[in-house]
Amino acid sequence: MADDYLVRIGKLIRDARQHRGWTQTQLAEALGTSQSAVNRIERGNQNISLEMIARIGEALDSEIVSLGYAGPMHLRVVGGRRLSGAIDVKTSKNACVALLCASLLNSGRTTLRRVARIEEVYRILEVLGSIGVRTRWLNDDGDLEIVPPAELDLDAMDMAAARRTRSVIMFLGPLLHRVERFRIPYAGGCDLGTRTVQPHMTALRHFGLEVAATDGMYHAQVDRAAPGHPIVLTERGDTVTENALLAAARHDGVTVIRNASSNYMVQDLCFFLEQLGVKVEGIGTTTLTVHGVAHIDRDVDYAPSEDPVEAMSLLAAAVVTESELTIRRVPVEFLEIELAVLDEMGLDTERSGEYAADNGRTRLIDLTVRPSKLRAPIDKIHPMPFPGLNIDNVPFFAAIAATAQGSALIHDWVYDNRAIYLTDLNRLGADVKLLDPHRLLVEGPTRWRAAEMMCPPALRPAVVVLLAMMAAEGTSVLRNVYVINRGYEDLAERLNSVGAQIEIFRDI
């Protein structure tokens, strides 16, 4: 155990030295010791005192370790570097978690291709595993096999994992067809303020689901019923629409869902349901007609499409670092408004011809972004349900607007307190004024500067801060990046592949 500890310390020291660009000899000179001693330390072959660790950290201008318990992941970012080359967009995080929940509809084997290996997916897999569902990764490409048991053991549900993801709310739709009573914990996820689940309950009540919320749990009781008339969603939300679809899929009859979201993850779910033998009319519109099937037992193989929000993240990375970067496999139909706004701001882009995603339905392009002199948009930036500007893409416009000439108004009306996290950009040199809980005024252009700070507790603002650090000359540190890992797979390593310099380190 002691030897393993020394090896881990040595690796941290080596990584910090290499990140600074020093040789072992240069570090030895700074410490007043020999190159061979540094070599032994880095290989874990020499006992090392806390005093020496502190001296090494001071020499390398790096906190090698934080004393105490094994802690979270952090990022050290050397900014001011230009990106170049090409990078692929990964599959949609929101589609993947919806499809994992949808696998509960199927008594057969479900195979999902290129599933995002992210914390949100891991939490859902932990919950599925705890109730008896067998899952296994088939290869390094992220292909995932899901095999349900004959009976789910819902009393054994991993509540700790379930509480760490908001996606667990989408268990309601499929489970109401399998059992008459069950419970799930309150939904977690990002800290975005109050997010009512009442629209879910209103929609699912048509199928006989009644839910009582007590002691941090939703206690569900089902007296199965058939919707007597079209279900009108009180909120055109993505997860609300998905829950209604999941409930309708196993209802042996026709369900009409109005005011439905037509966003990318909803469309992927509809395409998957069709693979299960469920007919869905109106995909891509706000009225969905679902011809349900009482029992589903099929071996299905499905590839979710690429993530438009990740595509927007990579586009924003190119803009704020003033880089030329090609982003491949961009789901363009879910970014057309964003690209139109950026075109008005003066962004120089080039698009390839369109081609089909692996699901055979979603339209993709390759998009090249070039350094541009941007001007602030005349109109405010605000989200709308698809086909409007995506709710999750709004935060990236804060960083983009900060690079542009002029004042930009950003109105993030959906979430109670997400906009406030974007004021963290001020610590990196931006001029962002919070006008009220939902509106920001961004003045540009910005001379970014390095800083050390905690990661915001909301996914998209956290990535926006990381991108600004990439633009800032000097070395920045972003601490506790779990929230980024919830929604992005190997983001630091992938950005490094196109020229960024981001080091991952942990407390031990």
N, C-alpha and C positions, 0 to 999 in steps of 0.2 A: 504493500500500500504506500509506504514511504517513497519507494522508488518510482511508483506511478505518479505520485504527487510532484516529485522532482522533474520527471519528464514533462508533465503538463506545464509547470513553471518555465522550464527551458523552452518549450515551444512558444509560449506567450512572449518570452524575451526575444527569441529569434524573430517572430513575426513583427514585433514592435521595431526591432532594429532594421529589418528589411523594409518596413513601411517608411522609415525615415531615410532609407537609402544609404545606410552606413555599412561598412565592412566590420567583421569581428575585430580587426586591428584598430579601427577608429573607436569602437566602443571600449576596447581595452585601454586605449590611451586616455579616454575620458574618465575611466575608473581608476587609472593608475595601476593596472594589472597587466597580465600577459594575454596574448591572443589565444594561447592554448587553454588558459583558464576560462576564457569566455566560451571557447569551443566545448569544454567539459560541462559548463553550466547549461548551455543550450541543448546538449545531448542528454541532460539529466543525470550526469555522472559525477556531480559534485554537490555536496551539501551547501546550502545557501541560507544565510540568515535573513531575517526580516529587514535588518538594517541595509544589507547589500541589495535586496529587492528594491528598497526605497531609493538607494543611490542610483541603481540602474534606471528606475522610472524617471528620476530627475534628469539624468543624462540624456535619456531618449525623449524627454518631454512627453511622457506617456504614463498613465496610471496602469501599471502592469497588472495589479490585482487590487481588489477591495477585500479587506479582511472580513471574515464572517462566513455566512452560509453561501452555498452555491447559488449564484444569482442569475439575473436575466442577461439576455443578449444585448450588446451595444454595437454601434457602428462608428468607426473613425473615418472621416471623409477628408481627403486632400482635394480641395476644390480648384476651380480655375482651369480645368482641363477640358479640351475639346473632345467630343465624341466623334466617332467615324465608323464606317462599315454598315453592317445590317444586323437586325435583331428580329426574331420572330415573336409574335404575340401568342401567349399561352391560352389554353382553353378557359372558358368563363367560370369564374369562381361561383357566381350566383346560380348559373345553370347547373354546375356540378352538385351543389348541395341540394337543389330541388330534385335532381334525378336520384340522388341517394335516398331522399325521403320517398320518392315515387317508387323505388324498388320494393317498398313494403306492400305495394299493390299486387305484386307478382309472386306466385308460388313457384315459378321456375327460376332458372339461372339468368341473372342480368350481368352482362359484360359492358362496362363503360370504358371508352378509349381515351387515353391521354388526360386522365383526371388530374386536376391541379393538386400537387402535394403541398397543401397549405394547412395551417392550424385549424381553420374553420372546418375543412374536410376531415382532419384527424379527429376533431371533437365529435362529429356526426358518426364517424366510424367507431369510435369508442362507445357511443350510445348504442349503435346497432349491435356491436359485439356483445354488449352487456345483456341484451334482451334475447340473444340466441342466434343472431344472424351471422353467418360465416362470411368473412371477407378476406381476400388475399390479393396482393399485388402480383401481377403475372410477369412483369418485366420492368426494365428501367425506363420504359417509355411512359409509365403511369397508367397502363391498362389495369383495370380493377374488376375482379370477379365477385359477385354478391350472390349468396345462396341462403334463402330464408329457411327457418325451421318449420316443422308442421304446426307448432304452436309457439307463439311468442311468450317469453317470460318477462312481462312488463313490470312485475314487482322487483326484478333485479336490475332495473334501469340504473345506469351510472349517472346519478343526479349531479355530481360535481362537474362532469363533462357537459351534461345537458345545460347547466346553468351558464356555461361560458359561451354559448352560441345562441343567437336569436333564431337561427334556422330550425331549432327544435319545435317551434310553433307549427311548422308544416308537418308534424307527425299527426296533428289532429285529423286532417282530411283522410289519410289512409287508415288510421287506426279505428275510426268510427265504424268501419265495415267489418272489423275483425273481432272486436270485444264490446261488451255492453258497459263496462266500467274500466276506467284507467286514469292515471294521473301523470302529468308532466310538470316540471318546474317552470317558474316564470322565465321568460326569454331574456337572454343576456346580450352579449355582443358589444358594439361600440357604445361609448357614452355620448348619446346624441339628444339627451333630454327625454321628456315624456313621449312615448310612442305607444299609443293606445292599441290594444288588440281587439277592441270592440267590433271593428268591421269584420274580423275573422269570425267572431261569435255570431254576429248577425247573419252572415252568409251560411255558416254551417248549421244554424238552427233549422234551416229548411230541410236538412237531412235527419233531423231528430236529435242533434247534439245539444246538450245543455251543460254548461260549465259553471262551476262555483269556484271562486278564487279565494283561498284562505291559506294562511301560514306559508306564503311563498310558493304555493302549488296551485295548478289548475286541476280541479277534480271534475272529470268528464263522465257524464252518464248519457247513454245512447238509447233512445226509443225510436228505432229506424222509421223514417218517413220518406215519402216521395214529394219533391217540390211540386206544389200545386199550380204554380205559375212561374214566369221567369224570375230569376234571382237578380236583383239590382244591387250591385255593390255600392255601399255608401262611401267608399274611397277607391279610386282607381289605382290601387297599390299593387305592386308586383307579387309580394308574398300572399296577399289576400286573394288575388286572382288564382295563384297557384294552389292555395288550399281549397278553393272552390272547385278547381279542376280535378284535384286529387279525390275529392269527395264524389264528384259527378262521374268519375271514371268507372267506379264499381257500383254505381246506381243503375240497376237494370231498367233503363228507360231513357228518355230524352230530357236533358237539362239545358236550359238557355241561361247564359250568364251575360248580363248587360253591364255597361260601364266597366268592362274588363280592361286590364292593362294589356297592351300589345307589344310589350318590351321584349328584349332579346331573350331573357331567361324564360319568359312565358312561352315564347315561340319554340324554344328548344324543348320545353316540357311537353308541348303539344305534339311535336314531331316524335318524341319518345312514346307518348301515349298511343300514337298511331301504330308504332311498332308492336305495342301490346294488344292491338286489335280494337282499340277504342277510336271511333270515328269522331273527328273534331272539325266542324265547319267554322269558317270565319277567322282562321289564323291570320294574325296581323291586323285585325280590326278590333273594335271595342264590343262586339257582340259575338260570343262563342256559343255554338250549339254542340253539345256533347252527347254522343250516343254511347251510353255506358254498357259495360259488360259485368254481369254479376260475379263471375269467377274468371280469374286470369292465371293461366299456367303455361307460360311460354319461355323458351330460351331465346333471349334477345341480345343483340349486339348493337350498341349505339355510340356514336362519336359526337359529343357536344361541340358547339362552335366556339370560335375565339372570343375573347373578352374585349368589348369596346372600351371599357374603362381602363384596362391595362394599356390598350393601344393609345388612349388619350394620355396616360401617364408617360409613355415613352415619347410621344410627340412633345409633351411639355418639357421633358428632359432635354430634348434637342433644342427647343426654343430658348430655355433659360441659360443653357451653356453655349449658345450661339454656334451650334454645330450643324454639320451636314450628316444626316443619318437616314438610312432606309429602314422603315418599319414594315416587316412582311406579315401577311395574313391579317390585314386590318378588316374587320367587319363593317364595311363602309356604310351600309344602310342604317346603321345605328350611330353614325358619326357625321351624317351629312349636314346637320344644322351647325355642329361645332366647326366643321371645316368651312362652312359658308361664313360664319362669324370671323374666323381666323383669316379668311381670304379678304374680308373687308378691312381687317386690321393691317393687311399688307404682308402676310406670311407667304413666302415663296415655297410652293410645293409642286411635286410632280407625281401623277398617279399612273399606275399600270392599268392594263385592261382588267376587267372583272373575271373572277373564276369562282368555282363553287367550293365551299367548305366541305369537310369530310362527311357532314350530315346530308350533303347533296342539295341543301336548300338555301343556306345563308350565303350572301354575296361577299366575296373578299377582294381586296386589292393590295398591292404593295405601294407604300407611300413614302416618297423621299422628301424630307424637310431640309431646307437650306437656311443659312443665317439671313436674317431679314431685319430691316428697320421698321419696327411696328409702331402703330399709332393706336391710342386708346379707342375703343368702340364708342360710337355716338350714343347708341341705345344701351340700357342697362343689360347686364348678363343675368339671366334668371332661368331656372329650369321649368320644364313643362313635361307632362306625361308624353311618352313616345307617340308621335314622331318629333317631339320637341327636344330641346337641349337636355341631355341626360342629367338627372339629379346628382349623380355621383361624379359627374365631370365638372360641376361648378367650381369646386375648390381649386382645380388646376388653372382656372382662369385668373385666380388671384396672383399666382406666380407669373403667369404669362403677362398679365396687365402690368405687373411691377417692372417688367422689362420694356414696356411700351412707353411712348411719349404721350403724356397727358393724364387725365383723370378718368378712372373707370368706376362705375357703380355696379356692385355685385349684390344681388338680392337672393339669398338662400332661404326661401320662405318655408321650406318643408320641415326642417328640423329645428328644435327649440334653441340649441346652443352649439351647433357646429361652426357657425360663422366666427364665433369668438376665438376658436383655436387658430384661425388664420392670422390673428394678430401676432402670433408667435413669429411670423416673418419679420416683424419689426426688430427682433433681436439679431437678425441677419442683415439688417440695413435697409429693409423696405419701409415704405411710408403707407401703412394700412390703418385707417381710422374706422373704429366700430361706431356706426351711427345709431344702431339699436341692435337687439339680439339677432336680427336677420339681415342687416344691410351693412356693407363695407364700402368705403371709398379708398381706392388704391391709386396712389400718385406714382408715376414713373417718369423717366427710367430710374433704375435702382443701381447703386454701387454696392453689390453684395459684400458682406464681411463675415468672417468665420466666427463661430460661437460654439459653446458647449451647453446643451440643454436636454431636458427630458422630452421624450416622445409624446406628442399629444395623444389623448386616449381615443381618438377617432381615426379610422383607417385612412381616408383620403387626405385630410389635413396633415397627417403624419408623413405621408409620401411627399406632399407638397414641400414640407420643411426639408426633407432629405434632398429633393431636387434643388432647392435654393442653396443648400450646403455645397452641392456639386458645382454651383456657379460661383461660390465665394472663394476668393483667394485665401490660401492658408488652410489650416487643419481645424475641422469642426468635429464635435462628438455628439452623437444622438443616442441617448440612453434609453434602455428598455423598449426594444422595438417589437415586442410580441404582437402588437396590434398590426404592424406591417406584415408580419408573417401570417396573420390570419387571412390575408387576402392576396398575397403575392408569393410566388414560388421562386426561391433563390434570386431575389431581386438584386441584391448587392453583387453577386457573382456575375449575373447576366449583364448588368451595367458595366462591370469591370471588363467584360469581353468586348465592349465597344469603346473602351478608353477611359472609363472612370477609374478612380482610385479609392476604393472603399474597403476598409478592413473590418472584419467581424471579430469582436473580442467579448469575453465573458468575465464576470466576477467568479472567483473560486474561493 
